[in-house]
Amino acid sequence: MSELLKDVMQERAAAAGGPHLDLDAIVSNGNKRVRRNRVVVGVVATAAVIAAVFAVPAVVDHDSVGQRNLQPVTPKPAFETRTATYAIDTTIYYGDDPIDVSPHVVSSLVQTDNGFVFTSPEGDQQGVYWTNAVDTVRIGATNQAAGTMLAADDSGPYVEWVDTDANPLPEFVVFDTSTGKEIARTSEGNKPAARQTDEFELPVVHAIDGETAYWHSSAGTVAYDLAKGTQQLVMPHTSPAYLFDVANGLFAHASFDDLASAVTTTMSAERPVIQGVSPVLSPNGTYVATTWQQSLRISDVATQRDLTPQARDYQTVLLTQWIDDFTYAAVGTTGGNIYRGEVDSLVCSVPDGRCLVENEQIGSLDRLVFPVGGSITDR
């Protein structure tokens, strides 16, 4: 690792502060904090924003000379909290809270601070829908053949997908779930579907990191500045499977080693190397999850040390989402093939070094959908 990257990692780790975790409390109380009444109360504010009738309340403050000041107060987004989440058929399970999106069958899923965005089969394409647990609204469509269907940040309102049927060229779409509006739509760098001669030219979305969206166009890997509405080709002629994740300015991407990944400050760098493939960064980029020897490995980004928490009795474990920078949700099996039979859901703490069972036998992987924008088995 270069001294520059090492310093950057250490600075970010120090800035994040030390974790104060109680894994037992996370498992036992995590679902309680997202009870149905919290969701319903919170989504009233979200729905008001979407309907464009949201009025900002004010707090009255009196200064030392008796003048009256009004300070706007912004309500917290209803789905700001991340907790172990999955979907089966027409139901999204947000912790213990079921969100019914009937008649739509969930095929891919992501979470934003204002609800969930999912795809659902509609004939020869996938409809893109947003739900806040009260209303479910169609916001787009895609006919993407492979790769990540949806991408969102670890926090914030944005989601992205590819409108593959846009004419004359496929278009990348970024949607703001706090306003209910598209904030970006561009075909720059893409070729018509008929002229996409190999997988290197397929448009696929990758990640959102703050105010920057990342995707793969026919020209290569692109960074799109959401504030400026401009894009930059950051790595030309890449595979759609080159970039996996971006968090806190760090890039998790494929390495020259087929059994390893790289987490770097620029995508052109190939080191430091992390054991395992399909890297997924924690929200602040402190840790990276990879698939190693058909199971989950958690590595410290700054040192590349293996810090995988113990999941006793579980032979195979797969990441389903990062809950925060130190905690993640996973599924596991105590024996046999994880791709056959039902799996248990786990919540794991990296600092505590252990995993606890949250729910047993939640379903089989061929039916379960997790908030990663695609299939956890294809990553």
Buried (B, 14 or more C-beta within 10 A) or exposed (E): BEEEBEEBBEEBBEEBEEBEBEBEEBBEEBBEEBEBEBBBEBBEBBBEBBEEEBEEEEEEEEEEEEEEEEEEEEBEBBBEBBBBBBBBEBBBBBBBBBBEBEEBBBBBBBBBBBBBBBBBEBEEBBBBBBBBBBEBEEBBBBBBEEBBBBBBBBBBBBBBBBBBEBEEBBBBBBBBBBBBEEBBEBBBBBBEBEEBEEBBBBBBBBBBBBEBBBBBBBBBBBBBEBEEEEBEBBBEEBBBBBBBBBBBEBBBBBBEEEEBBBBBBEBEBBBBBBBBBBBBBBBBBBBBBBBBEEBBBBBBBBBBEEBBBEBEEBBBBBBBBBBBBBBBBBBBBBEEEBBEBBBBBBBBBBBBEBBBBBBEEBBBBEEBBBBBBBBBEEB
